[in-house]
Amino acid sequence: MIKVQRLGYALLSIAIATGSAYSQQTAGEYVAPSQAVPRGSAPRMQVQLLDGGEPTKEYAVIFGQGDEAFSGLLEFAEKYHVTSAHFTAIGAVSGATLAWFDPQRKMYKKIPIDGQHEVIGMSGDIALYQGEPVVHTHMVVGASDGTTRGGHVLAAYVSPTLEVMVIVDPVTMHKRLDPETDLTLIDPALK
């Protein structure tokens, strides 16, 4: 009986040690849902109410074969006097120039996209800088083999269509020049 108890304790000790070692190994890989989101880590966050109950306008801006979508969105914003908006899009391009912002150089590194690609997703916003609308958009494109590339949009040549759904906000958003990055950034404090 004593030998059986000792064997039981030995097996229990091995199980606890194995379980403890396993939980130490996986401690860095897993996180409890209650601890998955850090709190209090955004001290520079600012908020601007964009829809205080006033009606918003929604547009479908549809680009056709050969249109350059970035300049087209800017023309749309100017023509329709858009001072604040956000948008999403899907479609396809025959080529594009995307970019990655290099904070050390304060410049965009061009990412050329050659040939036909599906626009997996495009999103962006429109806000005013020095009284003029500015379009800021990013895009992810997919090649025929399913690989994707993405970045900030400098140019996007539509083929055969790009369907942009624009929601114009009733409250104007303004941008300011950020001296740390040389980028124009939305600043909710500006009116």
N, C-alpha and C positions, 0 to 999 in steps of 0.2 A: 504494500500500500504506500509506504514512504517513497519507494523507488518510483511509483507511478506519479505521486504528487510532485517529486523533484523533476521528473520528465515533463510533467505538465507545466511547472514553473519555468523550466528551461525553454520549452516551446513558446510559452507566453512571452518570455523575455526576448527571444529571437524575433517574434512577431512584432513586438513593440519597437525593438531596435530597427527592424526592417521598415516598419511604417514610419518611424521618425526619420530615418535616412531618406526614404522616398519623399516625405513631405518637405524635407530640407532641399532636396534636389529640385522639386517642382515649385518651391516657394517663389522663385523668380519668374516662372512661366505662367502662373495663374494668379488671379485676383478675385476676391469676393465681389459680387455685384454692388454691395453697399460701399465698397472702397474703390470702385472702378473709375469714378470721376473725382478728380482733385477739387478741392474747394479753396476759395480765396486766393487764386493764383492769377488774377487779371486786374491788377490795381490801376491800369491805364484805360480800362474799358469805359466807353462813352455810349450813350443811348439817345436816339432821336425817334420820336413818334412820327411815323410816316402817314398814318391814316387815322385821324382823330374823328372818325365818323363821317367825314366828307366823302362824296363819291369818287371812286377811282375810274380812270379810263383804261381800257384794255385794247391793244392793237395786235393784229396778226400781220407781221411784216414778212412778206414772202419774196425771197430772192430767186432769180432764175439763172439759167445757164450763162456762165461767164461773168456774172456780177461779182464785184469785190465787196464782201459783206461788211467789213469794218468801216470803210468810207460810207457805205450805204446807211449804216446805223447812225453815223454822225449826221448825214444829210437828213435822215428821218427826224432826229432830235431837233435840228435847226428849223426844219419846215413846220413841225408841229409844236414848236416852242416847249419842248420837254425840258423841265428843270430838275426832275427827279424821277427815276424809273429803275426797274430791275427786269431782267429778261432771261429766258431759257430758249434753247434752240436745238433742233436736230435736222439732219439732212446729209449732204455729201459735198466734198470739195475735190477739185482736180489738182489742187496744190495749195499750199499755204506757207506763211512764214510765222512760226510761233517763236516764243522767246522765253528765256529763263533769266530772272533778274539776279545779277551778281552784286551783292551788297558792298563788296570791297571796292569794286570799280565804279559803282553807282551807274551801271549800264546794263542793257539787255544783251544777252548772248543769243544770237539768232539760231533757230532750229528750223532748217528748211524741210518742208514736207513736199515730196515730189510724187506726182501720180494720184490716181483716184483713191480716196479714203472716205469712209463713212464718218460723219460727225456723231460720235457716241454721245456727246453732251457739250453744250456751250452755255455758259452763264455769265452774267455781268450786270453792270449798273451804269446809269447815266446820272451825272451831277454837274453842277456849275463850277467853273473855275474862272475867275475874273469876268463873270457875267456871261460866259459862253459854255454851251454843253460839252462835256468830256465823256467819252465812252471808254469803259474799262471792261475787258472781257477775257475770259480764259476758255480754252477748248481742248477736248480730248478727241483724237481721231483714231480710227481703227483701219489697219491695212487688210488686204485680202487673206492673209494668214492668221488674222486675229490679234496680231500684236498691236499695241497702242502707244501713242506718243501724245504729249500734251504740253501746254504752256500758255503764256500770255499771248494774245492774238495781235500780230502786227499787220497781217493781211490774210484773207481767206477767199479763194476763187471758187465760186459755187459751181457744182456740176452734179446732178441737174437742178437741185433745189435746196434751199435752206429755209426752214420754217421757224421764224423767230416770234415768240409770244411775249409781248411787252406789256407790263403793268406800270402805268404812269401814276405816281404817287401825288396826292394833292398838296403835300408839303415839300418845299424845295430843299434839296441837299446841296451843301457847298463843299468845295475842296480848297485846301491850302497847300502851298509848297512846303514840304518837309525838308529842312536843311540837312538832316542826318542822312537822307536817302536820295535827295533831289527828285523825289516823286511827288505828284499831286495826290493827296490823300483826303478822304472825306473827313470833315471835322464837324460833328454835331453842334459844337459850341458856336459856330459861325451862323449868322442869320442874314 
